[in-house]
Amino acid sequence: MKARVMADGRVSLPADMRRRHGIERGGDVVLEDTGDAIVLRTLDQIVARAQELSRQLLAGKTNVSVDDFLEERRREAEQE
């Protein structure tokens, strides 16, 4: 899809694309420079990607939840 860069650097995204990806007026997005391209992602996409990577890295491991981490820290604090 083609878009135009304005003189001040703004880029206007087509309305149907914004709706499809849940980007609202004034909404935040993340830009990534991959070296040969600029990738625009929504914050929801970034979170979903991080969650999937976490699931892959932690698959099959035990005691890796936030609750497990907090419990371990509580026990350490009690020992101090």
C-alpha positions in Angstrom: 0.0 0.0 0.0 1.3 3.4 -0.9 1.4 6.4 1.6 2.8 9.9 1.3 5.3 11.5 3.7 4.3 15.1 4.4 6.9 17.9 4.5 6.9 17.8 8.3 7.5 14.0 8.3 4.0 12.9 9.1 2.6 9.8 7.3 -1.2 9.3 6.9 -2.4 5.7 7.1 -5.5 4.8 5.3 -8.6 4.5 7.5 -9.4 0.9 6.6 -5.9 -0.1 7.6 -6.1 1.8 10.9 -9.5 0.2 11.7 -8.2 -3.3 10.8 -5.3 -2.9 13.2 -7.1 -1.0 16.0 -5.1 2.2 15.6 -7.2 5.2 16.8 -6.5 8.8 16.2 -3.6 9.8 18.4 -2.9 6.2 19.2 0.7 5.1 19.9 2.6 2.8 17.6 6.2 1.4 17.6 8.5 2.0 14.7 11.3 -0.5 14.1 14.2 0.2 11.7 15.2 -3.3 10.4 18.0 -1.9 8.3 16.2 -2.2 4.9 12.7 -1.4 6.0 10.6 0.5 8.6 8.1 -1.6 10.4 5.1 -0.1 12.2 3.5 -2.1 15.0 0.7 -1.4 17.4 1.4 -1.8 21.1 -1.0 -4.7 21.2 1.1 -6.5 18.5 4.3 -5.8 20.5 2.7 -7.3 23.7 1.3 -10.3 21.9 4.8 -11.0 20.3 6.5 -10.7 23.7 3.9 -13.1 25.3 4.5 -15.6 22.5 8.2 -15.5 22.9 7.8 -15.9 26.7 5.6 -18.9 26.2 8.2 -20.5 23.8 11.1 -19.8 26.2 9.3 -21.0 29.3 7.6 -24.0 27.8 7.9 -27.1 30.0 9.7 -25.2 32.8 8.3 -25.1 36.3 8.3 -22.2 38.9 8.5 -19.5 36.2 5.3 -17.6 36.9 5.2 -14.1 38.3 3.6 -15.5 41.5 6.5 -18.0 41.8 9.0 -15.1 41.4 7.2 -13.0 44.1 7.0 -15.9 46.5 10.7 -16.5 46.1 11.5 -12.8 46.8 9.2 -12.9 49.9 11.1 -15.9 51.2 14.5 -14.2 50.6 13.3 -11.0 52.3 12.2 -13.0 55.4 15.7 -14.5 55.6 17.4 -11.1 55.7 
